[in-house]
């Protein structure tokens, strides 16, 4: 499968198509006729965004000896799907790695990009990783944050006042994955049923697949979380905006910049690892500049700090 290419003369058209896709729920930047409201109905999303109610939630404490914290969260919407290759292509085509895109990057991230001469994600055109509907992989935390900042600037006039598009905090991710409509936590996003390939993409190296990599977005509807988000378990690890340290008390801290030596959290498990990483409690940690064929991200829409 060839990597999706966007010619310079089509950049603005594809940006508009991506904007429409985000407003209507498409996983790839294809125009749709209807638009959707940012509705506040838990578990019944009508488009791309899944509503999570404001409340105080227990974070951590999954095991008897694990610390826990009661964290107050404002309302937020989490993306139904992780960002796809086709969607990320729109960012690349919009100059996300060119000098004109510097404003979208964290300061330390831009310095890293300049040092490494980075102009695209790792394995961007690798067979098995470049399908338009696959989740984008090979992006580090800096690249994910730059994408969020670019998209926020693109959609700014269409967002509710003082709302931002960014990476989820670890607390937001955990709540979206674990909590059901009654306020109870689940072991897995879909409930307590042990995982099967119908729930999540995991352990693919043991299943005789001829090519390895994440599966196209939307392949496991049985794994949907109570809020309506899909693929919060398996397929790719997802970058969060929170630091790894001081969990769970710092699990709702929003980091927008930081040094390459600082660690941040990832959640969700991946296409290659086993089912022990599919639980809502599972965590991963990585340096901000690291990237892997297992790392991607999804978005949240949430109130800003101002």
C-alpha positions as CSV (number, residue, x, y, z in Angstrom):
1,X,0.0,0.0,0.0
2,X,1.4,3.3,-1.0
3,X,1.7,6.2,1.5
4,X,-1.0,8.8,1.2
5,X,0.4,11.8,-0.7
6,X,-1.0,15.3,-0.7
7,X,0.3,17.7,-3.4
8,X,1.0,21.3,-2.4
9,X,-1.9,22.7,-4.4
10,X,-4.3,20.5,-2.5
11,X,-3.1,21.3,1.1
12,X,-5.9,23.8,1.9
13,X,-8.6,21.6,0.4
14,X,-7.4,18.6,2.5
15,X,-7.2,20.8,5.6
16,X,-10.9,21.7,5.1
17,X,-11.8,18.1,4.5
18,X,-10.0,17.1,7.7
19,X,-11.8,19.8,9.7
20,X,-15.1,18.5,8.4
21,X,-14.1,14.9,9.2
22,X,-13.4,15.9,12.8
23,X,-16.7,17.6,13.1
24,X,-18.7,14.7,11.6
25,X,-16.9,11.6,12.9
26,X,-15.0,10.3,9.9
27,X,-11.7,8.5,10.7
28,X,-10.0,9.9,7.6
29,X,-10.2,13.3,6.0
30,X,-13.1,12.8,3.6
31,X,-15.8,15.4,3.3
32,X,-19.1,14.6,4.9
33,X,-22.4,16.4,4.3
34,X,-23.7,16.8,7.8
35,X,-22.2,18.5,10.9
36,X,-22.7,17.6,14.5
37,X,-23.1,19.3,17.8
38,X,-20.8,18.8,20.8
39,X,-23.6,17.0,22.6
40,X,-23.4,16.2,26.3
41,X,-24.8,12.7,26.2
42,X,-22.5,10.1,27.8
43,X,-22.1,6.9,25.8
44,X,-24.0,8.1,22.7
45,X,-21.6,10.1,20.6
46,X,-23.0,11.3,17.3
47,X,-19.7,12.1,15.7
48,X,-16.0,12.2,16.4
49,X,-16.1,13.4,20.0
50,X,-17.2,11.3,23.1
51,X,-18.5,13.2,26.1
52,X,-17.2,12.5,29.6
53,X,-19.1,14.2,32.5
54,X,-17.5,16.4,35.1
55,X,-17.0,14.6,38.4
56,X,-14.5,13.6,41.0
57,X,-13.0,10.3,40.0
58,X,-10.8,7.7,41.8
59,X,-7.5,7.4,39.9
60,X,-5.1,4.6,40.7
61,X,-5.7,2.3,43.5
62,X,-6.4,-0.6,41.2
63,X,-4.5,-3.0,43.4
64,X,-4.5,-3.2,47.2
65,X,-1.0,-1.8,47.6
66,X,-1.4,0.9,44.9
67,X,-1.8,4.6,45.8
68,X,-5.0,6.3,44.7
69,X,-6.2,9.9,44.4
70,X,-9.6,11.5,44.0
71,X,-9.2,13.8,41.0
72,X,-11.8,16.5,40.0
73,X,-12.2,16.6,36.3
74,X,-14.0,19.2,34.2
75,X,-16.2,18.0,31.4
76,X,-14.2,16.9,28.3
77,X,-14.7,15.2,25.0
78,X,-12.3,12.4,24.0
79,X,-11.8,11.4,20.4
80,X,-13.6,8.2,19.4
81,X,-10.5,7.0,17.5
82,X,-6.7,7.6,17.6
83,X,-5.2,9.9,14.9
84,X,-4.8,8.1,11.6
85,X,-2.1,8.2,9.0
86,X,-4.4,10.1,6.7
87,X,-5.1,12.7,9.3
88,X,-1.5,13.1,10.3
89,X,-0.6,13.5,6.6
90,X,-2.7,16.7,6.6
91,X,-0.4,18.1,9.3
92,X,2.7,17.2,7.4
93,X,1.3,18.7,4.2
94,X,0.4,21.9,6.1
95,X,4.1,22.5,6.9
96,X,4.1,20.9,10.3
97,X,7.8,20.0,10.0
98,X,8.8,23.1,8.0
99,X,10.0,26.4,9.4
100,X,6.5,27.8,9.1
101,X,5.3,25.2,11.7
102,X,7.7,26.2,14.5
103,X,4.9,28.0,16.5
104,X,3.1,24.7,16.9
105,X,6.0,22.9,18.5
106,X,7.1,23.0,22.2
107,X,10.4,24.9,22.4
108,X,12.4,21.9,23.4
109,X,10.6,19.9,20.8
110,X,11.6,22.3,18.0
111,X,15.2,22.3,19.2
112,X,15.1,18.5,19.0
113,X,13.6,18.5,15.6
114,X,16.3,20.9,14.3
115,X,19.1,18.8,15.8
116,X,17.8,15.6,14.3
117,X,16.6,17.2,11.1
118,X,13.4,15.4,11.5
119,X,10.9,15.9,8.7
120,X,8.4,13.1,9.2
121,X,7.5,10.3,11.6
122,X,9.6,7.2,12.0
123,X,8.7,4.5,9.5
124,X,6.4,7.0,7.7
125,X,6.4,5.0,4.5
126,X,7.1,1.6,6.0
127,X,5.0,-1.3,4.6
128,X,2.4,-2.3,7.2
129,X,2.4,1.1,8.8
130,X,1.3,3.5,6.1
131,X,-2.3,2.6,5.4
132,X,-4.4,5.8,5.5
133,X,-6.9,4.2,8.0
134,X,-4.1,2.8,10.3
135,X,-3.3,4.8,13.4
136,X,-0.2,6.9,12.9
137,X,2.8,5.4,14.6
138,X,6.5,6.5,15.0
139,X,5.6,9.8,16.5
140,X,7.1,11.0,19.8
141,X,5.5,13.3,22.4
142,X,6.8,16.5,20.8
143,X,5.3,15.5,17.4
144,X,1.9,14.6,19.0
145,X,1.8,18.0,20.9
146,X,2.7,19.9,17.7
147,X,-0.1,18.1,15.9
148,X,-2.6,19.1,18.6
149,X,-1.4,22.7,18.6
150,X,-1.7,22.9,14.8
151,X,-5.2,21.4,14.8
152,X,-6.3,23.7,17.6
153,X,-5.2,26.7,15.5
154,X,-6.9,25.3,12.5
155,X,-10.3,24.7,14.3
156,X,-10.1,27.6,16.7
157,X,-13.1,29.5,15.3
158,X,-15.2,26.3,15.5
159,X,-14.5,25.4,19.1
160,X,-16.5,26.4,22.2
161,X,-15.0,29.5,23.8
162,X,-11.9,28.8,25.8
163,X,-11.8,25.2,24.8
164,X,-8.5,23.6,23.6
165,X,-7.5,20.5,21.6
166,X,-4.6,18.7,23.2
167,X,-3.4,15.3,24.4
168,X,-5.4,13.8,27.3
169,X,-4.0,13.8,30.8
170,X,-3.5,10.4,32.2
171,X,-6.5,10.9,34.5
172,X,-8.7,11.9,31.6
173,X,-7.6,8.8,29.6
174,X,-8.1,6.5,32.5
175,X,-11.6,7.9,33.3
176,X,-12.7,7.7,29.6
177,X,-11.5,4.1,29.4
178,X,-12.6,2.8,32.7
179,X,-15.8,4.5,34.0
180,X,-19.3,3.4,33.0
181,X,-22.5,5.3,33.2
182,X,-23.1,4.4,36.8
183,X,-19.7,5.6,38.0
184,X,-18.2,2.2,38.3
185,X,-14.7,1.3,37.1
186,X,-14.1,-1.5,34.6
187,X,-11.0,-3.7,34.3
188,X,-11.1,-3.3,30.5
189,X,-12.8,-0.5,28.5
190,X,-15.6,-2.9,27.5
191,X,-16.1,-4.5,30.9
192,X,-14.8,-7.5,32.7
193,X,-14.9,-10.1,29.9
194,X,-11.4,-11.4,29.2
195,X,-9.9,-9.9,26.0
196,X,-10.3,-11.6,22.6
197,X,-9.3,-10.4,19.1
198,X,-12.8,-9.1,18.7
199,X,-12.1,-6.6,21.6
200,X,-8.6,-5.4,20.9
201,X,-5.6,-5.8,18.6
202,X,-2.8,-7.4,20.6
203,X,-0.2,-10.2,20.5
204,X,-0.3,-10.2,16.7
205,X,3.1,-11.9,16.3
206,X,1.5,-15.2,17.7
207,X,-1.4,-15.2,15.1
208,X,0.5,-15.9,11.9
209,X,0.0,-12.5,10.4
210,X,2.1,-12.0,7.3
211,X,2.7,-8.4,8.0
212,X,2.9,-6.8,11.4
213,X,1.6,-3.4,12.5
214,X,-1.5,-1.8,13.8
215,X,-4.8,-2.6,12.3
216,X,-7.1,-0.1,10.6
217,X,-9.0,2.1,12.9
218,X,-12.5,0.8,13.8
219,X,-11.6,-2.9,13.6
220,X,-12.8,-3.8,17.1
221,X,-16.2,-2.3,17.9
222,X,-16.8,-4.9,20.6
223,X,-14.0,-3.2,22.6
224,X,-15.8,0.2,22.8
225,X,-15.6,2.0,26.2
226,X,-18.8,3.1,28.0
227,X,-18.2,6.7,26.8
228,X,-18.2,5.6,23.2
229,X,-14.4,5.7,22.5
230,X,-12.9,2.8,20.6
231,X,-9.5,1.1,20.7
232,X,-8.5,2.5,24.1
233,X,-7.0,-1.0,24.6
234,X,-4.6,-2.5,22.1
235,X,-3.4,-1.4,18.6
236,X,-1.1,1.4,19.8
237,X,0.2,3.0,23.1
238,X,-1.2,6.5,23.3
239,X,0.8,9.5,24.5
240,X,-0.7,11.5,27.5
241,X,0.1,15.0,28.5
242,X,0.9,14.1,32.1
243,X,4.3,13.3,33.7
244,X,5.0,9.7,34.6
245,X,6.2,10.5,38.1
246,X,3.9,11.2,41.1
247,X,1.0,9.1,39.8
248,X,-1.8,9.3,40.6
249,X,-1.7,12.7,42.3
250,X,-0.2,14.4,39.3
251,X,-2.2,12.4,36.8
252,X,-4.2,15.5,35.7
253,X,-1.3,17.8,35.2
254,X,-1.0,19.2,31.7
255,X,2.5,19.5,30.3
256,X,3.0,21.6,27.2
257,X,6.8,21.6,27.2
258,X,9.7,19.9,28.9
259,X,13.2,18.7,28.5
260,X,14.1,15.6,26.5
261,X,15.2,13.9,29.8
262,X,11.7,14.0,31.3
263,X,9.4,11.0,31.2
264,X,5.7,11.1,30.3
265,X,3.0,8.5,30.4
266,X,1.4,6.3,27.7
267,X,-1.7,4.2,28.0
268,X,-3.5,1.4,26.1
269,X,-1.2,-1.4,25.1
270,X,-0.2,-2.2,21.5
271,X,-0.6,-4.6,18.6
272,X,2.5,-6.5,19.5
273,X,2.2,-6.9,23.3
274,X,0.1,-9.4,25.3
275,X,-3.2,-8.9,26.9
276,X,-1.8,-8.0,30.3
277,X,-1.3,-4.5,28.9
278,X,-5.0,-4.1,27.9
279,X,-6.3,-3.2,31.3
280,X,-7.3,0.3,32.2
281,X,-4.7,0.4,34.9
282,X,-1.8,-0.5,32.6
283,X,0.8,2.2,32.2
284,X,3.9,2.8,30.0
285,X,6.6,5.4,30.3
286,X,9.0,7.0,27.8
287,X,11.2,9.9,27.2
288,X,9.6,12.7,25.2
289,X,11.9,12.4,22.2
290,X,11.5,8.6,21.9
291,X,9.4,7.1,19.1
292,X,8.3,3.6,18.3
293,X,6.2,1.5,16.0
294,X,3.9,1.1,19.0
295,X,3.3,4.8,19.9
296,X,0.5,7.0,18.6
297,X,-2.1,9.3,20.1
298,X,-5.6,10.6,20.3
299,X,-7.1,13.9,21.1
300,X,-9.3,15.5,23.8
301,X,-11.3,18.7,23.6
302,X,-11.4,20.3,27.1
303,X,-11.7,23.7,28.8
304,X,-8.5,25.7,28.7
305,X,-6.8,27.0,31.8
306,X,-7.5,30.7,31.1
